[in-house]
C-alpha cells in the first residue's frame, strides 16, 4: 500500500456485514491522491458499500478507514459533515431533482452548504456546466435532456463545491456507446484538470480500464486483485480471469446453491407412479 501521506483514503483490515452476512472481510487498500481508482467485481461484492463507509453512512464492525488521516467512524456529527463537504458523489443514474432546472440542480449544494451571494453562485454553476459542456442547457428540466446529458449535469453538481474526492457509483450504467465514451473521458479530464482523487465503481471493463490508474477487484469479501489495469488483466487468479474475460464458467457460478431439481420438482420413480 501507499503511505498515508500520499493517500487520501486508507482502509486497513476492514470488516463489515449486514447482520450475519459478511460483505467485507479484512479489506486493506489505499486510494492515492490525484489518481483514479476503480472498484470492480461481481454484483454484491461490496463496492458501493465501500463508498458508503467512506462517506460515513455506515460504520465498519472492525478495522480502520481514514479520510485524509481522520478516522471516519470516530468523527463527530459536525466533523463528518465537514468531511463530506470535501467529497462529491455521482449517484447511479444521476439522481437529479426532476422538478427543478439543470441550473438549480447544480446550484443546490452551493445554496445548501454555503452563504455565497446569488451572483457568485450563478458564476460557479455556469463554470461547472461549461466544464461538462452543458452551459447552454442550464434552463432545461431533467426531463428535457438525454440520459447522457443528465449524467453530466450530475457530475457538474458533484464538483460544485470543489471537492477533493469524487466517488462515482456506476457512472456508465444505461448509457449508449457515445455517451459512455464521453462520460469516461470527462471523468479523466476533470480528475487531471482539477487535481481530484476519484473512486469509480463500474462493471464496464473497457472504459474503466482505459481511464483508471489503479484497479481493485473485490470478490468474496476480499481483494482478489489490485494493480494497474495491465497487471489486473494479466492476473492468474481464476476469479479475476473469469471477471476480466467475462467467462460464463469459473468460480462465480450461474446457479445459486439449491437442492437437486428432483427434490424441488417432486420427481418420483416410475414404480411410484399410478
C-alpha positions in Angstrom: 0.0 0.0 0.0 1.0 3.6 -0.5 1.9 5.6 2.6 -0.9 7.6 4.3 0.7 10.9 3.3 0.3 10.0 -0.4 -3.2 8.5 0.0 -6.4 10.4 0.6 -8.3 7.3 1.7 -6.9 4.3 3.5 -8.6 1.1 4.6 -6.9 -1.3 6.9 -8.2 -4.8 7.8 -11.8 -3.5 7.4 -14.7 -5.8 8.3 -18.4 -5.0 7.5 -21.5 -7.0 7.1 -25.3 -6.8 7.2 -26.5 -8.8 10.2 -24.9 -12.3 9.9 -24.0 -11.8 6.3 -20.3 -10.6 5.9 -19.7 -8.2 3.0 -16.1 -7.1 3.6 -13.6 -9.3 5.4 -10.3 -7.8 6.2 -10.1 -5.4 3.2 -7.0 -3.2 3.1 -6.4 -0.7 0.3 -5.1 2.8 -0.3 -6.6 5.4 -2.7 -3.7 7.6 -4.0 -4.2 11.3 -4.2 -4.7 12.8 -7.7 -5.4 9.3 -9.2 -8.4 7.4 -10.4 -9.1 4.1 -8.5 -11.6 1.7 -10.0 -13.5 -0.7 -7.7 -14.7 -3.6 -9.7 -16.1 -7.1 -9.2 -19.2 -9.2 -9.4 -22.5 -7.7 -8.2 -23.0 -7.8 -4.4 -19.2 -7.8 -3.8 -19.3 -4.7 -1.6 -18.2 -2.0 -4.0 -20.9 0.5 -3.2 -20.7 -0.4 0.4 -17.1 0.9 0.4 -18.3 4.2 -0.9 -20.9 4.4 1.9 -18.3 3.6 4.5 -16.1 6.3 3.2 -19.0 8.8 3.4 -19.8 7.7 6.9 -23.3 6.4 6.1 -22.1 3.0 7.5 -19.6 2.1 10.2 -17.4 -0.9 10.0 -17.6 -3.6 12.6 -13.8 -3.5 12.9 -10.7 -2.2 11.2 -9.7 1.3 10.2 -11.0 3.7 7.5 -9.3 7.0 7.3 -10.1 10.0 5.1 -7.1 12.4 4.9 -5.8 10.9 8.2 -9.0 11.2 10.1 -10.8 8.0 11.3 -14.2 8.4 9.7 -16.0 6.2 12.3 -14.7 8.5 15.1 -15.8 11.8 13.6 -18.4 13.8 15.4 -21.6 14.8 13.6 -20.1 18.2 12.8 -16.7 16.8 11.7 -18.4 14.2 9.5 -20.4 16.9 7.7 -17.3 18.9 7.2 -15.5 15.9 5.7 -18.5 15.2 3.4 -18.2 18.7 2.0 -14.8 17.7 0.8 -16.4 14.8 -1.1 -18.5 14.7 -4.2 -20.8 11.9 -5.2 -22.2 11.0 -8.6 -25.1 8.6 -7.9 -26.1 5.8 -10.2 -28.4 7.2 -13.0 -27.6 10.8 -11.8 -30.4 11.2 -9.2 -31.3 14.7 -10.3 -34.2 16.6 -8.8 -36.8 16.3 -11.6 -38.9 19.4 -10.8 -36.1 22.0 -10.9 -33.9 23.1 -13.8 -30.4 22.0 -14.7 -29.1 25.2 -13.2 -30.9 24.8 -9.9 -29.7 21.2 -9.6 -26.1 22.3 -9.8 -26.7 25.3 -7.6 -28.4 23.1 -4.9 -25.2 22.1 -2.9 -23.9 25.7 -3.1 -27.1 27.1 -1.7 -27.4 24.4 0.9 -23.9 24.4 2.2 -22.5 27.9 1.7 -23.7 31.5 2.2 -22.3 32.8 -1.1 -24.3 35.6 -2.8 -26.5 34.5 -5.7 -24.3 36.3 -8.2 -21.3 34.1 -7.2 -23.5 31.0 -7.2 -24.5 31.8 -10.7 -20.9 32.2 -11.9 -19.8 29.0 -10.2 -22.8 27.0 -11.7 -22.1 28.3 -15.2 -18.4 27.4 -14.9 -19.2 23.8 -13.7 -21.8 23.4 -16.5 -19.2 24.8 -19.0 -16.7 22.1 -17.8 -19.2 19.4 -18.7 -20.3 21.1 -21.9 -23.8 21.9 -20.9 -23.8 25.7 -20.1 -26.4 26.1 -22.8 -28.8 23.6 -21.2 -29.0 25.5 -17.9 -32.7 26.4 -18.2 -33.9 23.0 -19.2 -35.6 20.4 -16.9 -34.0 17.0 -16.4 -36.9 15.5 -18.5 -35.9 17.6 -21.4 -32.3 16.3 -21.7 -30.9 12.9 -22.6 -29.7 10.3 -20.1 -26.1 11.0 -21.0 -26.6 14.7 -20.5 -28.3 14.1 -17.2 -25.2 12.2 -16.0 -23.0 15.1 -17.0 -25.3 17.5 -15.1 -25.0 15.2 -12.1 -21.2 15.4 -12.5 -21.3 19.2 -12.5 -23.3 19.1 -9.3 -20.8 16.6 -7.7 -17.9 19.0 -8.3 -19.9 22.2 -7.4 -18.2 22.5 -4.0 -14.7 21.8 -5.5 -14.3 18.5 -3.6 -11.0 16.7 -3.1 -12.6 13.3 -3.6 -15.3 12.4 -6.1 -17.0 9.0 -5.9 -18.8 7.6 -8.9 -21.4 4.8 -8.4 -21.8 3.1 -11.8 -21.4 6.3 -13.9 -21.7 4.4 -17.2 -24.9 2.3 -16.4 -27.6 2.7 -19.1 -25.6 4.9 -21.4 -25.2 4.5 -25.2 -21.7 4.0 -26.5 -21.2 7.7 -27.5 -22.5 9.0 -24.1 -20.4 6.3 -22.3 -17.2 7.3 -24.0 -17.9 11.0 -23.4 -18.6 10.4 -19.7 -15.4 8.3 -19.3 -13.2 10.9 -21.0 -14.8 13.7 -18.9 -14.0 11.8 -15.6 -10.4 11.5 -16.7 -10.1 15.1 -17.9 -11.7 16.6 -14.8 -9.7 14.5 -12.5 -6.4 15.7 -14.1 -7.5 19.4 -14.6 -8.9 19.9 -11.1 -6.4 17.7 -9.2 -9.2 15.4 -8.0 -8.9 12.0 -6.4 -11.6 9.7 -7.9 -13.1 6.3 -7.0 -15.1 4.7 -9.8 -17.4 1.8 -9.2 -18.2 0.2 -12.5 -18.8 -3.0 -14.4 -17.8 -1.6 -17.7 -14.3 -3.1 -18.3 -13.1 -1.4 -21.4 -13.9 2.2 -20.5 -13.0 1.8 -16.8 -9.6 0.2 -17.6 -8.9 3.0 -20.1 -9.2 5.8 -17.5 -8.1 4.1 -14.2 -4.7 4.4 -12.7 -5.4 1.6 -10.2 -7.9 -1.2 -10.4 -9.1 -3.1 -7.3 -11.2 -6.3 -7.8 -13.4 -7.3 -4.9 -14.6 -10.8 -4.5 -15.9 -12.9 -1.7 -15.4 -10.0 0.7 -11.7 -9.7 0.0 -9.4 -8.1 -2.6 -8.8 -10.6 -5.4 -6.5 -8.4 -7.4 -5.0 -4.9 -7.2 -2.7 -3.0 -9.5 -2.6 -1.2 -12.8 -5.2 -2.2 -15.4 -2.5 -4.2 -17.3 -1.5 -6.0 -14.1 -5.1 -6.9 -13.3 -5.7 -8.2 -16.9 -2.7 -10.5 -16.5 -3.8 -11.9 -13.2 -3.7 -15.7 -13.0 -6.4 -15.8 -10.2 -9.3 -17.9 -11.7 -11.9 -15.5 -10.4 -10.2 -12.4 -11.7 -9.7 -14.1 -15.0 -13.3 -15.0 -15.2 -14.4 -11.4 -14.4 -11.9 -9.8 -16.9 -12.7 -12.2 -19.7 -16.5 -12.3 -18.9 -16.4 -16.0 -19.0 -19.6 -17.8 -18.0 -17.8 -20.7 -16.3 -15.5 -20.3 -13.4 -15.5 -19.7 -9.6 -18.6 -17.4 -9.9 -21.4 -19.9 -10.7 -24.5 -19.3 -12.8 -26.7 -21.3 -10.4 -27.3 -20.2 -6.8 -26.8 -23.2 -4.4 -30.0 -25.2 -4.2 -31.4 -28.6 -3.6 -31.4 -31.0 -6.5 -34.0 -30.4 -9.2 -35.5 -33.8 -8.5 -36.2 -32.8 -4.9 -37.7 -29.4 -5.8 -39.9 -30.6 -8.6 -41.0 -33.7 -6.8 -39.9 -36.2 -9.4 -40.8 -39.8 -8.5 -39.5 -43.1 -9.8 -41.6 -44.9 -12.4 -42.6 -47.5 -9.8 -44.2 -44.9 -7.7 -46.5 -43.6 -10.5 -50.1 -44.6 -10.8 
